[in-house]
């Protein structure tokens, strides 16, 4: 329990490189985390240690670790983390915090999610999130700020490393891969929503956005004036699931994408001029889908042995679905652009995921996509009731209910690791009132629980012969590397 003159910060790490230290510091309190694995290849049960720089204080038996720190007795006390490799500082981020109020002051940590950029340096990727807990304490949201740092080698070519061309593993079916997926990947910035917030009036925002978005909490819009900034803050606080652009998601290892596409509602389109086809998270539009297709194809041009899988579905809350011919034209235009650069790509389908990896590569079918309305769907037992439980225990209960035999007749198995506090009315109230980014709030606490379960149980429970997909919000290197390691087990050991 924090005292009246202190603010706590929960610090979490995932490190997958033996030369890297992540060092947190508050005033004179210094904590260091380091991976203890001389083989430079994470295995279940490696140790991290933490303590001051001179003396390790304790060990853990999983690849995550965490510690609680605090700033005390000042209005601008510095919290800092550094990522160091062999004594060389690669990243240095800091944030002034008011110990009395918890408010954030100056710093380069990034108060805004879009400012918390992925860093690619020295062959590594450093990804971090910082959740501003503010002063809104509930049993469902952490009162401590949350700083979560993940570090691993660049994963742009992880499929090539795990399954090299000409290897024995390349002769095995593609569906043995375990693919990491950024949940709602296309809601990674607020640009499209900002156009809406800047354009439509307060009354239209309440009726067209706030009430459909928040349901029972929609009435709060009538309590006071809602300007563009507050409107955007509510949309982001309740709904934003990613912070990194698709090229960065791909570099971190993402290889499966669920495309929920739709046009903008006609009356809003008329007001805003937003006339493209957009990824949607519920009623809210994210990035244009043509941007994703171009980013994906550009990536495949640069990485000649990687494979991307897309399940194309529609926004569940809109009837303005794009025509299939329009979508296919976008893809073929991107393929033509690749051809002009000397790279041939052909469209593969889910029915071809049983082919050997080397066959898909030889046939240039490295962009695999099928449509939901063709009958393709995942084995997925997601239920809001489990995912609104803040400690992640409801997700584990959900996983435990799944069995391998129920995969029959589906195209892939979904393992959804993200908490969904936007369905939690207490947490949602904080997002509406204070703009807390509630979908980020519990990630640092629940990832070690959910991803450890997936690593320890997925192979035995689901076998090797059905595509597995691991989903997570605010896509990170821990999620990516768990999928990477499970893929090795399914392709190398069987």
Secondary structure, DSSP 8 states (H G I E B T S, - for coil): ---TTEEEEEEEEEEE-TTEEEEEEETTEEEEEEEE-TTSS--TT-EEEEESSSSEEEE-SSSEEEEEEEEES-SSEEEEEEEEETTEEEEEEEEEE-TTT--EEEESS-SSGGGS--EEETTEEEEEEEE--TT---SSS-SSEEEEEEEEE--TTHHHHHS-TTSSGGGSBGGG-EEEEETTTT-S--HHHHHHHHHS-HHHHIIIIIHHHHGGGGGGGGGS---HHHHHHHHHHHH----S-HHHHHHTT--EEEEEEEE--HHHHHHH---SEEEEETTEEEEEHHHHHHHHHHHHHH-TT--EEEEEEE-TT-S----HHHHHHHHHHHHHHHHHTT----EE-GGGTTSBHHHHHHTT--EEEEEGGGT--EE----HHHHTSTTSHHHHHHHHT--GGGGTT-SEEEEE----GGG-HHHHHHHHHH---TTTTTHHHHHHHHHHHHHHHHHHHH-SSS-EEEEESS--HHHHHHHHHHHHHHHH--
